[in-house]
Amino acid sequence: MAALEELPRPRVITISFWSWMLSGVLLAFVTAVTATKADTMNTEFARLARENDAAATQKTVDSVAAASVLVVVGAGALLAVLGLTLCWGVRAARGWARMMLAVVAIAGVGYAALVSSALTDPMLANLRGPVSVALLAYTALVVTAGLCLFLPGAGAWFRRPKAN
């Protein structure tokens, strides 16, 4: 039993931890950059909403545009914070953090796909390329981090007794 408590941290856990840290910082940066373009995004989302439903009221169009900006900026910030905080639980061998990060990884890949397809050139102007590349890198990091949590070497880390 004592040998299990002193089990060294597996390499896959270290890789996962640092991948989550890097992906969280990267997504926070992308979110901050896109937040600087919130007015432009709001205007473009409103134009797209009017284009898709000409019968919609101005209040509805404004609500759709505001919600779209909130999803882009708010969901990105939430995913970044969750990744950055929950990775510490994985490092401490908390199985619940492993499961939560699996959900965050799936949501993060979906978020990156949604944002990459939703943000058009008028919204980000000359930042569309760097944001798309950063989201692609974020996706690669999150997939790597998530997979590392379930590789064979990680299982023993989460089954070991925890010191309270």
N, C-alpha and C positions, 0 to 999 in steps of 0.2 A: 504494500500500500504506500509506503514512504517513497518507494522508487517511482511510483506513478505521480506523486505530488511534485517531484523534482524533474519531471520530464522536460527536456529542453524544447523550446519552441520550434516546431517544424518549419522548414524553409518555406513551404507553401503558405503558412500563416503569415510569415514575415512579408512575403511577396504580396499577399492579399492586403495586409495592413497598409503597406506603402502605396499600393495601387489605389486603395480607397482614399488615402490621404491626398495623393496627387490628383486623382479624379475630382475630389471635392474642391480642391483649390482651383483647378482648371474650370470647373463648372461655375464656381463663384465668380471667377474672372469673366467668363462668358455672360453670366447674368448681369454683372455690373456694366459691361459694355452695352448689352442690349437695353438695359434700363436707361442709359443715356439717350437712347433713341425712342423713348416711350411716346412722345408726342407724335413723331413721324409714324410709328407703328399704329397708334390710335387712329390717325387720319387715314392711313391705308386700309386698316381693317374696317373702318366705317365705309370707305369707298367700296370695298369688296362686298360688304353686307348689303349696301344699297344696290349694287350691281346684281347680286343674287336674288334679292327680293325687293322689287321696285315698290310693292304695296306696303312695305314695312313703315311704321311711323319713325319719326326722327328719334324718339325716346328709345325705341327698340334697337335701332341702328347704333345709337350711342352705348346702350347697354351691352350689345354684342361686341362692339369694339373694345370697350373697357374690360370685359371679361376675357377677351382674347389676349390683351396685353397682360392682364393679371396671370393668366395661365403661363405665358412665356416667361415672365419675370418671377412671379411667385412660386411656381412649381420648380423652376430652376434653383431658386434660393433654398427651397425646402429640401430638395434632393441633395444639394451640396451640404447643407447642415446635417441631414440624416447620415450621409456617408461619412462625414468627418467625425461625428460623435459616436456612431455605432461601431466604427472600426476599433475603437478602444475596448469595447466589450468583447470583440473577437480576440483581441490580443490577450485579454484576461480569461479566455476560454469559456465565455458565456454562450451557451447554445442558442438562447433566445436571440442574441445579436446576430448570430449566423443566419437564422431564419428571417429575421427582419431585413438583413442586408440582401438576402436572396430576392425579397420583394422589391427592395430599393433598386437592385440591379435590373430587374425586369422593367420596372417603372422608368428607370433612367434610359434604357435603350428605347423604350416607347417615346419618351420625352424628346430624346435627340432626333428620332425619326420625324416626329410631329413638328418640332421647331425647324428642322432643316427644310422640310417641305412647305411650311407655312410662311416663313420669312422670305419675302420677295426682295428684289433689288431696290425698289423705292423705299422700303422700310429701313434698310441698313446701309444703303448707299455703297460706299467703298469698303464696308466692313463685312459684307456678306461672305466673301472668300475666307477670311480668317476665322469668322464665327463657324462656318461650315467645317473647316479643318479642325478647329478646336472641339467641336461636337463629335466629329469622327474619332479623334484621339480619346475623348471622354468615353465614348462607346467601347473602344478597344480596351481601355483601362478597367471599365466596369465589368465587362465580360471576363477579362482575365481575373480580376479580384473575386468575382462571384464563383467562377469555376474552381479557383484555388481553395475555396472554402469547403468544397465537396470532393476534392481529390483524396486518394487513400491515406496519405500522410496526415491529413487534417483530422480524421475521425478520432484517433486516440487523444488528440489535444482536447477535444470537447467532451470526451468520456472520462477524463482524469478527475479525481476528487479535487474540489476547490477549497482552499484555505479561506476561512471567513474572518 
